[in-house]
Amino acid sequence: MSGIVGPIQLDLTKFEYAFYTAVASNTSARELMQNNQLRELTIVLASTCGKTPR
């Protein structure tokens, strides 16, 4: 195993995986996540996306 975790291992759609990868690799996005309100909004958005049919 290469140690790389993909969407299947995380039980994410390709869209969700791309979203989280983009946020994790973007310095300004990580800095914005220090803001509690923005972090909570992101959690709600991600949760809503997770409820859509796959």
N, CA, C and O atoms as a GROMACS GRO file, in nm:
protein
  216
    1MET      N    1   0.085  -0.119   0.000
    1MET     CA    2   0.000   0.000   0.000
    1MET      C    3   0.089   0.124   0.000
    1MET      O    4   0.191   0.128   0.069
    2SER      N    5   0.049   0.224  -0.077
    2SER     CA    6   0.133   0.342  -0.096
    2SER      C    7   0.117   0.446   0.014
    2SER      O    8   0.195   0.541   0.020
    3GLY      N    9   0.017   0.430   0.101
    3GLY     CA   10  -0.006   0.529   0.205
    3GLY      C   11  -0.094   0.644   0.161
    3GLY      O   12  -0.130   0.730   0.241
    4ILE      N   13  -0.130   0.646   0.033
    4ILE     CA   14  -0.218   0.750  -0.019
    4ILE      C   15  -0.362   0.706   0.004
    4ILE      O   16  -0.401   0.596  -0.032
    5VAL      N   17  -0.439   0.795   0.065
    5VAL     CA   18  -0.579   0.766   0.094
    5VAL      C   19  -0.664   0.838  -0.011
    5VAL      O   20  -0.647   0.957  -0.036
    6GLY      N   21  -0.755   0.764  -0.071
    6GLY     CA   22  -0.839   0.821  -0.174
    6GLY      C   23  -0.985   0.825  -0.132
    6GLY      O   24  -1.018   0.793  -0.017
    7PRO      N   25  -1.072   0.865  -0.223
    7PRO     CA   26  -1.214   0.880  -0.190
    7PRO      C   27  -1.280   0.750  -0.147
    7PRO      O   28  -1.370   0.752  -0.063
    8ILE      N   29  -1.237   0.639  -0.202
    8ILE     CA   30  -1.300   0.511  -0.166
    8ILE      C   31  -1.271   0.478  -0.020
    8ILE      O   32  -1.362   0.438   0.053
    9GLN      N   33  -1.147   0.493   0.023
    9GLN     CA   34  -1.111   0.463   0.162
    9GLN      C   35  -1.180   0.556   0.260
    9GLN      O   36  -1.206   0.517   0.374
   10LEU      N   37  -1.212   0.676   0.217
   10LEU     CA   38  -1.276   0.775   0.304
   10LEU      C   39  -1.428   0.777   0.288
   10LEU      O   40  -1.496   0.854   0.355
   11ASP      N   41  -1.479   0.693   0.201
   11ASP     CA   42  -1.623   0.686   0.171
   11ASP      C   43  -1.677   0.822   0.126
   11ASP      O   44  -1.780   0.869   0.174
   12LEU      N   45  -1.603   0.884   0.033
   12LEU     CA   46  -1.642   1.013  -0.023
   12LEU      C   47  -1.665   0.999  -0.172
   12LEU      O   48  -1.609   0.911  -0.238
   13THR      N   49  -1.749   1.087  -0.225
   13THR     CA   50  -1.762   1.094  -0.371
   13THR      C   51  -1.636   1.161  -0.425
   13THR      O   52  -1.559   1.220  -0.350
   14LYS      N   53  -1.617   1.151  -0.555
   14LYS     CA   54  -1.502   1.219  -0.616
   14LYS      C   55  -1.512   1.370  -0.595
   14LYS      O   56  -1.411   1.436  -0.576
   15PHE      N   57  -1.634   1.424  -0.600
   15PHE     CA   58  -1.655   1.567  -0.577
   15PHE      C   59  -1.615   1.606  -0.435
   15PHE      O   60  -1.543   1.704  -0.415
   16GLU      N   61  -1.661   1.529  -0.337
   16GLU     CA   62  -1.628   1.558  -0.196
   16GLU      C   63  -1.478   1.549  -0.174
   16GLU      O   64  -1.419   1.634  -0.108
   17TYR      N   65  -1.417   1.446  -0.230
   17TYR     CA   66  -1.272   1.428  -0.216
   17TYR      C   67  -1.197   1.546  -0.277
   17TYR      O   68  -1.101   1.596  -0.218
   18ALA      N   69  -1.240   1.589  -0.396
   18ALA     CA   70  -1.176   1.704  -0.462
   18ALA      C   71  -1.191   1.830  -0.378
   18ALA      O   72  -1.097   1.909  -0.366
   19PHE      N   73  -1.308   1.850  -0.320
   19PHE     CA   74  -1.333   1.967  -0.236
   19PHE      C   75  -1.239   1.969  -0.116
   19PHE      O   76  -1.172   2.069  -0.090
   20TYR      N   77  -1.235   1.858  -0.043
   20TYR     CA   78  -1.150   1.852   0.076
   20TYR      C   79  -1.002   1.860   0.041
   20TYR      O   80  -0.924   1.920   0.116
   21THR      N   81  -0.963   1.802  -0.070
   21THR     CA   82  -0.824   1.809  -0.113
   21THR      C   83  -0.787   1.953  -0.146
   21THR      O   84  -0.678   1.999  -0.110
   22ALA      N   85  -0.876   2.024  -0.215
   22ALA     CA   86  -0.850   2.164  -0.249
   22ALA      C   87  -0.837   2.250  -0.125
   22ALA      O   88  -0.748   2.334  -0.116
   23VAL      N   89  -0.926   2.229  -0.030
   23VAL     CA   90  -0.920   2.307   0.095
   23VAL      C   91  -0.792   2.276   0.171
   23VAL      O   92  -0.726   2.367   0.221
   24ALA      N   93  -0.758   2.150   0.180
   24ALA     CA   94  -0.639   2.110   0.257
   24ALA      C   95  -0.510   2.159   0.194
   24ALA      O   96  -0.412   2.183   0.265
   25SER      N   97  -0.508   2.174   0.062
   25SER     CA   98  -0.384   2.213  -0.005
   25SER      C   99  -0.374   2.363  -0.029
   25SER      O  100  -0.275   2.410  -0.085
   26ASN      N  101  -0.475   2.439   0.014
   26ASN     CA  102  -0.477   2.582  -0.011
   26ASN      C  103  -0.450   2.656   0.120
   26ASN      O  104  -0.530   2.648   0.214
   27THR      N  105  -0.339   2.728   0.125
   27THR     CA  106  -0.299   2.798   0.247
   27THR      C  107  -0.404   2.897   0.294
   27THR      O  108  -0.437   2.901   0.412
   28SER      N  109  -0.458   2.977   0.202
   28SER     CA  110  -0.556   3.077   0.245
   28SER      C  111  -0.684   3.011   0.294
   28SER      O  112  -0.748   3.061   0.387
   29ALA      N  113  -0.722   2.899   0.235
   29ALA     CA  114  -0.841   2.827   0.282
   29ALA      C  115  -0.817   2.772   0.422
   29ALA      O  116  -0.906   2.778   0.507
   30ARG      N  117  -0.698   2.718   0.447
   30ARG     CA  118  -0.667   2.669   0.582
   30ARG      C  119  -0.670   2.783   0.682
   30ARG      O  120  -0.716   2.765   0.795
   31GLU      N  121  -0.620   2.900   0.643
   31GLU     CA  122  -0.623   3.016   0.733
   31GLU      C  123  -0.767   3.058   0.762
   31GLU      O  124  -0.800   3.092   0.875
   32LEU      N  125  -0.852   3.056   0.659
   32LEU     CA  126  -0.993   3.093   0.679
   32LEU      C  127  -1.062   2.995   0.772
   32LEU      O  128  -1.154   3.034   0.845
   33MET      N  129  -1.019   2.870   0.772
   33MET     CA  130  -1.082   2.770   0.857
   33MET      C  131  -1.052   2.794   1.005
   33MET      O  132  -1.109   2.729   1.092
   34GLN      N  133  -0.962   2.887   1.033
   34GLN     CA  134  -0.936   2.924   1.172
   34GLN      C  135  -1.054   3.004   1.227
   34GLN      O  136  -1.071   3.014   1.349
   35ASN      N  137  -1.136   3.059   1.138
   35ASN     CA  138  -1.255   3.134   1.177
   35ASN      C  139  -1.366   3.033   1.206
   35ASN      O  140  -1.407   2.958   1.117
   36ASN      N  141  -1.415   3.031   1.330
   36ASN     CA  142  -1.515   2.932   1.371
   36ASN      C  143  -1.642   2.935   1.286
   36ASN      O  144  -1.696   2.830   1.253
   37GLN      N  145  -1.690   3.054   1.251
   37GLN     CA  146  -1.813   3.063   1.172
   37GLN      C  147  -1.793   3.003   1.033
   37GLN      O  148  -1.881   2.932   0.984
   38LEU      N  149  -1.680   3.031   0.971
   38LEU     CA  150  -1.654   2.975   0.839
   38LEU      C  151  -1.637   2.823   0.846
   38LEU      O  152  -1.682   2.751   0.757
   39ARG      N  153  -1.572   2.776   0.951
   39ARG     CA  154  -1.554   2.631   0.968
   39ARG      C  155  -1.690   2.563   0.985
   39ARG      O  156  -1.714   2.458   0.927
   40GLU      N  157  -1.778   2.624   1.065
   40GLU     CA  158  -1.911   2.566   1.086
   40GLU      C  159  -1.990   2.566   0.956
   40GLU      O  160  -2.062   2.469   0.928
   41LEU      N  161  -1.979   2.672   0.876
   41LEU     CA  162  -2.048   2.679   0.748
   41LEU      C  163  -1.998   2.568   0.656
   41LEU      O  164  -2.077   2.504   0.587
   42THR      N  165  -1.870   2.546   0.654
   42THR     CA  166  -1.812   2.441   0.571
   42THR      C  167  -1.863   2.304   0.612
   42THR      O  168  -1.892   2.219   0.527
   43ILE      N  169  -1.875   2.282   0.742
   43ILE     CA  170  -1.926   2.154   0.791
   43ILE      C  171  -2.071   2.134   0.745
   43ILE      O  172  -2.108   2.024   0.702
   44VAL      N  173  -2.152   2.239   0.754
   44VAL     CA  174  -2.292   2.230   0.710
   44VAL      C  175  -2.299   2.204   0.560
   44VAL      O  176  -2.377   2.120   0.514
   45LEU      N  177  -2.218   2.275   0.483
   45LEU     CA  178  -2.217   2.255   0.338
   45LEU      C  179  -2.174   2.113   0.301
   45LEU      O  180  -2.235   2.048   0.216
   46ALA      N  181  -2.070   2.067   0.365
   46ALA     CA  182  -2.020   1.932   0.337
   46ALA      C  183  -2.124   1.828   0.377
   46ALA      O  184  -2.142   1.728   0.307
   47SER      N  185  -2.191   1.850   0.487
   47SER     CA  186  -2.295   1.758   0.532
   47SER      C  187  -2.410   1.756   0.433
   47SER      O  188  -2.464   1.650   0.401
   48THR      N  189  -2.448   1.873   0.384
   48THR     CA  190  -2.557   1.883   0.287
   48THR      C  191  -2.518   1.812   0.158
   48THR      O  192  -2.599   1.740   0.099
   49CYS      N  193  -2.396   1.830   0.113
   49CYS     CA  194  -2.350   1.762  -0.008
   49CYS      C  195  -2.350   1.611   0.013
   49CYS      O  196  -2.379   1.535  -0.080
   50GLY      N  197  -2.318   1.568   0.132
   50GLY     CA  198  -2.316   1.425   0.161
   50GLY      C  199  -2.454   1.363   0.162
   50GLY      O  200  -2.467   1.241   0.151
   51LYS      N  201  -2.558   1.445   0.174
   51LYS     CA  202  -2.695   1.393   0.177
   51LYS      C  203  -2.756   1.384   0.037
   51LYS      O  204  -2.865   1.328   0.020
   52THR      N  205  -2.686   1.438  -0.062
   52THR     CA  206  -2.740   1.431  -0.197
   52THR      C  207  -2.718   1.290  -0.251
   52THR      O  208  -2.622   1.223  -0.214
   53PRO      N  209  -2.808   1.244  -0.338
   53PRO     CA  210  -2.791   1.109  -0.395
   53PRO      C  211  -2.661   1.097  -0.470
   53PRO      O  212  -2.618   1.190  -0.538
   54ARG      N  213  -2.598   0.984  -0.458
   54ARG     CA  214  -2.470   0.962  -0.526
   54ARG      C  215  -2.491   0.883  -0.652
   54ARG      O  216  -2.395   0.855  -0.724
   0.00000   0.00000   0.00000
